[in-house]
Amino acid sequence: HRLLAFSLAALFVASGVHAQGQAAAAPASTAVGASVGWRGLYVGGGGAYSNVSVLVSQGDCYDGCYWGDYYDYDEGDGDFGYTLHAGWRFHQYGALEVSYLDAGPIGWDQDLVYMPEFNDYYNNRIEYSAKVTEVAVLGILPFGDMFEVYAKLGAAFSEGESVQRLDQSFGDQVVTRSVSDNGTDIAWGGGVGVTFAKVFHVRLGFESVGIDEDVLNTRNDTTLDSFLLEGQFRFGGY
C-alpha cells in the first residue's frame, strides 16, 4: 500500500510539473505510467510440478483406512509437466488468460480401499495423468518498475486418465484397468512475477484444480495442485 501511494503521489507531481510547461515533465510522466500501466497481449509457457491431494478421514475405508488425524490431506508421488498460456492485459490491475497444463503421470497408492463394484478391499496402485485447459481472470498488483503479484480464478476443463492396479487386500486377486474422466471445475491460484528487458516476464505461481475423485477411487475432495515456473513475452512492451 505504501508503494502504491508513493506511485500515485509521483504521478500527481509529474502532472503538475507538466502543467507548468517544464521540459522534463513528459519523460517523467511516461516513465511513471509505463511501469505499472502496460496493457496488451502476451504469450508464454514453462514447467510445472504437479501432484494430487486427497482429503481423507479416520476409519473411512472407501478412501482407504487412514489411522491419523480425523481429517488430513494425503498427497501422491508428483511429476513434472509443462504449461502454455496466452492472455490480454486489459488493465494494469487485470487480465484475461487461457492456459494449458499437461501433468503427470502422478502416482497414487492407497491400501485397504473398499471397492463397491467388487464388494471387497483392495490395495490401489494408480498412475494418473491429466490435460487441463483453463479460462481465468487475473487480478494483478504491480510494485515498482519490475515486480507484481497476481491472483487467478476461473474454470478448468480437464481430461484425466488413470491406469489402475488393484491388489485384493485379503486375497490373491489382481485387477488392472483404465479409468477416464472429463470434467469442469474451479481453478484458482496466485504467484509473483518480475519483468526483464521490458518485454520479457517471469512468474512463479501455484494453482489448484478440482478433479473427479473416481479416477483415484476416492469419495472425498480431490485436487490437482501444481507449482509453475513460466516465461512470458509481452507484445508491444512499454
C-alpha positions as CSV (number, residue, x, y, z in Angstrom):
1,H,0.0,0.0,0.0
2,R,2.9,2.4,0.7
3,L,4.4,1.7,-2.7
4,L,1.1,2.3,-4.4
5,A,0.5,5.6,-2.6
6,F,4.1,6.7,-3.5
7,S,3.5,5.9,-7.2
8,L,0.2,7.8,-7.2
9,A,1.9,10.8,-5.5
10,A,4.7,10.7,-8.0
11,L,2.2,10.8,-10.9
12,F,0.4,13.8,-9.4
13,V,3.7,15.7,-9.0
14,A,4.7,14.8,-12.6
15,S,1.4,16.1,-13.9
16,G,1.8,19.3,-12.0
17,V,5.2,19.9,-13.5
18,H,3.9,19.3,-17.0
19,A,1.2,21.8,-16.4
20,Q,3.8,24.4,-15.7
21,G,5.5,23.7,-19.1
22,Q,8.8,22.2,-17.9
23,A,10.6,20.2,-20.5
24,A,11.4,17.3,-18.2
25,A,7.7,16.7,-17.4
26,A,6.9,14.5,-20.4
27,P,9.6,11.9,-19.8
28,A,8.9,11.7,-16.1
29,S,5.2,11.1,-16.7
30,T,5.8,8.5,-19.3
31,A,8.2,6.6,-17.0
32,V,5.7,6.6,-14.2
33,G,2.9,5.3,-16.4
34,A,4.9,2.8,-18.3
35,S,6.0,0.5,-15.4
36,V,2.5,-0.1,-13.9
37,G,0.2,0.9,-16.8
38,W,1.2,-1.6,-19.5
39,R,-1.7,-3.2,-21.4
40,G,-1.6,-5.6,-24.3
41,L,-1.3,-9.2,-25.5
42,Y,1.1,-11.8,-24.1
43,V,2.1,-15.4,-24.6
44,G,4.2,-17.8,-22.6
45,G,4.9,-21.2,-21.2
46,G,7.1,-23.1,-18.8
47,G,7.4,-26.1,-16.5
48,A,5.1,-27.5,-13.8
49,Y,5.5,-29.8,-10.9
50,S,2.1,-31.4,-10.2
51,N,0.6,-33.7,-7.6
52,V,-2.8,-34.9,-6.3
53,S,-4.2,-34.0,-2.9
54,V,-7.0,-36.0,-1.3
55,L,-8.9,-35.3,1.9
56,V,-9.0,-38.5,3.9
57,S,-10.7,-39.2,7.2
58,Q,-10.1,-41.6,10.0
59,G,-11.7,-45.0,9.5
60,D,-13.3,-44.1,6.2
61,C,-12.3,-47.3,4.3
62,Y,-13.7,-46.3,1.0
63,D,-10.9,-43.8,0.8
64,G,-8.5,-46.3,2.4
65,C,-8.5,-46.6,6.2
66,Y,-6.4,-43.7,7.5
67,W,-5.2,-44.0,11.1
68,G,-4.2,-40.5,11.8
69,D,-5.9,-37.2,12.4
70,Y,-9.6,-37.2,11.8
71,Y,-9.1,-35.1,8.7
72,D,-6.0,-34.7,6.8
73,Y,-4.7,-34.4,3.2
74,D,-2.7,-37.2,1.5
75,E,-0.5,-36.5,-1.5
76,G,0.7,-38.7,-4.2
77,D,4.1,-39.0,-6.0
78,G,4.3,-35.9,-8.1
79,D,5.8,-35.5,-11.5
80,F,6.9,-32.8,-14.0
81,G,4.9,-31.4,-16.9
82,Y,4.6,-28.3,-19.0
83,T,2.3,-25.3,-19.4
84,L,1.3,-22.9,-22.2
85,H,-0.7,-19.7,-21.9
86,A,-1.9,-16.6,-23.7
87,G,-3.6,-13.5,-22.4
88,W,-4.8,-10.0,-22.7
89,R,-3.8,-7.4,-20.1
90,F,-6.8,-5.2,-20.4
91,H,-6.0,-3.0,-17.3
92,Q,-2.9,-2.5,-15.2
93,Y,-4.8,-4.4,-12.5
94,G,-6.5,-7.1,-14.6
95,A,-6.0,-9.7,-17.4
96,L,-7.9,-12.4,-19.1
97,E,-6.0,-15.6,-19.7
98,V,-6.3,-19.0,-21.4
99,S,-3.8,-21.7,-20.3
100,Y,-3.0,-25.3,-20.8
101,L,-1.4,-27.8,-18.4
102,D,-0.1,-31.2,-19.2
103,A,0.5,-33.0,-15.9
104,G,1.6,-36.5,-15.0
105,P,1.9,-39.4,-14.7
106,I,1.3,-38.9,-10.9
107,G,1.5,-41.9,-8.6
108,W,-1.3,-42.5,-6.0
109,D,-1.0,-45.5,-3.6
110,Q,-3.6,-46.4,-1.0
111,D,-4.2,-49.6,0.9
112,L,-7.4,-51.1,2.2
113,V,-9.7,-49.3,-0.2
114,Y,-13.3,-50.7,-0.3
115,M,-14.3,-51.2,-3.9
116,P,-18.2,-51.4,-4.1
117,E,-18.1,-52.9,-7.6
118,F,-16.1,-55.8,-6.3
119,N,-17.6,-55.9,-2.7
120,D,-14.1,-56.2,-1.2
121,Y,-11.0,-54.3,-0.1
122,Y,-8.1,-53.6,-2.5
123,N,-4.7,-52.0,-2.4
124,N,-4.7,-49.3,-5.1
125,R,-1.6,-48.6,-7.2
126,I,-2.6,-45.8,-9.6
127,E,-0.8,-43.6,-12.2
128,Y,-2.9,-40.6,-13.0
129,S,-2.3,-38.1,-15.9
130,A,-4.3,-35.0,-16.9
131,K,-4.5,-32.4,-19.5
132,V,-6.2,-29.2,-18.3
133,T,-7.4,-26.1,-20.2
134,E,-8.3,-23.1,-18.1
135,V,-10.0,-19.8,-18.7
136,A,-9.3,-17.4,-15.9
137,V,-9.4,-13.8,-14.7
138,L,-6.2,-12.4,-13.1
139,G,-6.1,-9.7,-10.5
140,I,-2.7,-8.0,-10.6
141,L,-0.9,-5.6,-8.2
142,P,2.3,-4.0,-9.6
143,F,5.1,-3.0,-7.4
144,G,7.7,-0.5,-8.7
145,D,9.1,-0.9,-12.2
146,M,9.6,-4.7,-12.3
147,F,7.6,-6.6,-9.8
148,E,4.0,-7.7,-9.4
149,V,1.8,-10.2,-7.6
150,Y,-1.3,-11.9,-9.0
151,A,-4.3,-14.0,-8.1
152,K,-6.3,-16.0,-10.6
153,L,-9.8,-17.6,-10.6
154,G,-11.5,-19.4,-13.4
155,A,-12.9,-22.5,-14.9
156,A,-10.9,-25.7,-15.7
157,F,-11.8,-28.2,-18.3
158,S,-9.8,-31.4,-17.6
159,E,-9.2,-34.7,-19.4
160,G,-7.9,-37.2,-16.9
161,E,-6.9,-40.9,-17.2
162,S,-5.7,-43.3,-14.5
163,V,-4.1,-46.7,-15.1
164,Q,-5.0,-48.8,-12.0
165,R,-3.6,-51.9,-10.5
166,L,-5.9,-53.2,-7.7
167,D,-4.5,-56.0,-5.5
168,Q,-7.0,-57.7,-3.3
169,S,-6.1,-56.8,0.3
170,F,-7.1,-60.2,1.8
171,G,-6.7,-62.4,-1.2
172,D,-4.7,-63.0,-4.4
173,Q,-7.0,-61.4,-7.0
174,V,-5.4,-58.7,-9.2
175,V,-7.5,-56.2,-11.3
176,T,-5.9,-53.9,-13.9
177,R,-8.0,-51.3,-15.6
178,S,-8.0,-47.8,-17.1
179,V,-10.4,-45.1,-15.9
180,S,-11.0,-41.9,-17.9
181,D,-12.9,-38.8,-16.9
182,N,-13.6,-35.4,-18.5
183,G,-14.9,-32.7,-16.1
184,T,-15.3,-29.0,-15.4
185,D,-14.3,-27.5,-12.1
186,I,-13.0,-24.3,-10.4
187,A,-9.3,-23.3,-10.8
188,W,-7.6,-20.9,-8.5
189,G,-4.1,-19.8,-7.8
190,G,-1.6,-17.0,-7.4
191,G,2.0,-16.0,-7.6
192,V,4.7,-13.4,-8.1
193,G,6.4,-12.1,-11.3
194,V,9.3,-9.9,-12.4
195,T,9.8,-8.2,-15.7
196,F,13.2,-8.1,-17.6
197,A,14.2,-6.1,-20.6
198,K,10.7,-4.5,-20.8
199,V,9.0,-7.3,-22.8
200,F,10.1,-10.5,-21.0
201,H,8.3,-11.5,-17.8
202,V,9.0,-14.5,-15.5
203,R,6.5,-15.7,-12.9
204,L,6.4,-18.3,-10.2
205,G,3.0,-19.5,-9.1
206,F,0.7,-22.1,-7.6
207,E,-2.6,-23.3,-8.8
208,S,-5.2,-25.9,-7.8
209,V,-7.9,-27.6,-9.9
210,G,-10.7,-29.8,-8.6
211,I,-10.8,-33.3,-10.3
212,D,-13.2,-36.2,-10.2
213,E,-12.4,-38.4,-7.2
214,D,-13.4,-41.6,-9.2
215,V,-10.1,-41.5,-11.1
216,L,-8.3,-42.2,-7.8
217,N,-11.1,-44.3,-6.2
218,T,-11.8,-41.9,-3.5
219,R,-15.0,-40.2,-2.4
220,N,-13.7,-37.0,-0.8
221,D,-12.3,-33.7,-2.1
222,T,-9.6,-34.3,-4.6
223,T,-7.5,-31.7,-6.4
224,L,-4.6,-31.5,-8.9
225,D,-2.1,-29.0,-7.4
226,S,0.8,-27.5,-9.4
227,F,3.8,-25.3,-8.9
228,L,4.6,-23.3,-12.1
229,L,7.7,-21.5,-13.4
230,E,6.9,-19.7,-16.6
231,G,8.3,-17.2,-19.0
232,Q,6.2,-14.7,-20.9
233,F,6.6,-12.4,-23.8
234,R,4.7,-9.2,-23.9
235,F,3.9,-7.8,-27.3
236,G,4.5,-4.1,-27.6
237,G,6.3,-3.9,-24.4
238,Y,6.0,-0.5,-22.9
